[in-house]
């Protein structure tokens, strides 16, 4: 049976997306409820898989990661063996923040966060030494205009 969320669940999720570090008392106050019902709803949504891993968002630039590259990959390889090797190579590299398999002319797109262009080249050289790739295009983001992990509830 699918878990159904109601308006109160949406309010709670909105508060958690805004700041998951809030106390239960703060969340309850902000959604117009009390602590125990909010805790029960959060627990149920965790059990249902609606709420996943909780983490902290870091300021990449403050930590010296000033370059974001979007890497477009075309491959002539589509066998399971190649895909497993490629996926393993991506998982082993913390610079890869996102990886998507696409429909269309481009097979994959990666979001790669590094300190600078030289660090990107090190990443690129390591990747192509492990996995055969037909074509790679790297696009440097000049400015991040919007970034969010929040869903439009």
C-alpha positions in Angstrom: 0.0 0.0 0.0 1.4 3.4 -1.0 1.9 6.0 1.7 -0.3 9.0 1.2 0.8 12.4 2.5 -1.6 15.1 3.5 -1.3 18.8 4.0 0.3 18.5 7.4 2.9 16.0 6.1 3.7 18.5 3.3 4.1 21.3 5.8 6.5 19.1 7.9 8.4 18.1 4.7 8.7 21.8 3.7 10.1 22.6 7.1 12.6 19.8 6.9 13.7 20.8 3.4 14.2 24.4 4.6 16.2 23.3 7.6 16.5 19.7 8.8 18.5 20.8 11.8 15.5 22.4 13.5 14.3 20.8 16.8 11.0 19.0 16.8 9.6 21.8 18.9 10.5 24.4 16.2 9.0 22.2 13.4 5.8 21.6 15.4 5.4 25.4 16.1 6.0 26.3 12.5 3.4 23.8 11.2 0.9 24.5 13.9 1.0 21.2 15.7 2.6 19.6 18.8 5.9 17.7 19.1 4.6 14.1 19.4 2.3 14.1 16.3 5.1 15.7 14.3 7.6 13.1 15.5 5.2 10.3 14.6 4.6 11.6 11.1 8.3 12.0 10.5 8.9 8.5 11.7 6.2 7.1 9.4 7.5 9.0 6.4 11.0 7.7 7.2 9.7 4.1 7.3 7.8 4.7 4.1 11.0 5.9 2.4 9.7 9.4 1.7 12.4 10.9 4.0 15.8 9.5 3.2 19.3 10.3 4.4 19.8 13.6 6.2 22.9 15.5 5.6 24.5 19.0 5.7 25.0 21.3 2.8 28.5 22.7 2.6 29.6 25.8 0.8 31.8 24.4 -2.0 33.5 27.7 -2.8 34.3 28.5 0.8 36.1 25.1 0.9 38.0 25.9 -2.3 35.9 23.9 -4.9 35.5 26.8 -7.3 34.9 25.0 -10.6 31.8 23.1 -11.6 32.0 21.2 -14.9 29.1 19.5 -16.7 30.5 16.6 -18.6 28.7 15.2 -21.6 29.7 11.7 -22.5 29.0 9.7 -25.6 30.0 6.1 -25.8 29.9 3.4 -28.4 29.8 0.8 -25.6 26.5 -0.3 -24.2 27.2 -3.8 -22.8 26.5 -4.5 -19.2 30.2 -5.1 -18.5 31.1 -1.6 -19.8 28.2 0.0 -17.8 29.3 -1.7 -14.6 32.9 -0.5 -15.1 31.7 3.0 -15.8 29.4 3.1 -12.8 32.1 1.8 -10.6 34.5 4.5 -11.9 31.9 7.2 -11.1 31.2 5.9 -7.6 34.9 5.9 -6.8 35.2 9.6 -7.6 33.9 12.0 -5.0 34.2 14.9 -7.5 31.1 13.5 -9.3 28.2 15.0 -7.6 25.6 13.8 -10.1 25.5 11.3 -12.9 22.5 10.8 -15.3 21.9 8.4 -18.2 20.1 10.3 -20.9 17.8 9.8 -23.8 19.0 11.4 -27.1 22.4 12.1 -28.6 24.3 12.3 -25.3 24.5 9.1 -23.3 25.5 10.5 -19.9 25.9 13.8 -18.1 28.0 14.3 -15.0 28.2 17.2 -12.6 31.8 17.4 -11.4 32.9 19.8 -8.7 36.6 20.4 -8.4 39.0 23.1 -7.2 40.1 24.3 -10.6 40.6 23.3 -14.3 43.8 21.4 -13.5 41.9 19.3 -11.0 39.3 18.6 -13.6 42.0 17.4 -16.0 43.3 15.0 -13.4 39.8 13.7 -13.0 39.3 13.4 -16.8 42.6 11.6 -17.3 41.9 9.1 -14.6 38.4 8.4 -15.9 39.4 7.8 -19.6 42.3 5.6 -18.4 39.7 3.3 -16.7 36.8 3.4 -19.1 36.7 3.6 -22.9 34.7 6.7 -23.9 33.9 7.7 -27.4 33.5 11.5 -26.9 33.7 13.8 -23.9 32.7 17.4 -23.8 33.3 19.4 -20.7 31.3 22.6 -20.0 32.6 25.0 -17.3 29.8 26.7 -15.3 30.6 30.4 -15.2 28.0 31.2 -12.6 25.5 29.1 -10.6 22.1 30.9 -11.0 20.0 28.5 -8.9 20.7 25.3 -7.0 18.3 23.5 -4.7 17.6 20.0 -3.4 14.1 21.0 -2.4 11.1 19.5 -4.1 8.1 21.7 -5.0 5.6 20.2 -2.5 
